[in-house]
Amino acid sequence: MSPSSMTNNPIRTMVKGTFGYIDPEYYRHQQLTEKSDVYSFRAVLFKVLFTRPTVDSKLEYSQISLANWARKCIGNESIDESIDPFLK
């Protein structure tokens, strides 16, 4: 397919992927967009920075999702304390 025939329309597809890396909008609407790629990349980046799984059911409810936990750390400006010390 040539670049001139490509469009910026989202792609509708059956949801597949690993929980924790899947864009919630993709999960809800079954549409892949550039934002879906950004979400997944962010999940990988957070996993490396914080050295914890994207989903950990052994943690308390508010910390199960790495994305939600990282968002709270960013909001509280405590992200620097949460980064793996070996990466600093």
Buried (B, 14 or more C-beta within 10 A) or exposed (E): EEEEEEEEEBEEEEEEEEEBBBBEBBEEEEBBBEEBEEBBEBBEEBBEBBEBEBBBEEBEEEEBBBBEBBEBBEEEEEBEEBBEEEEE
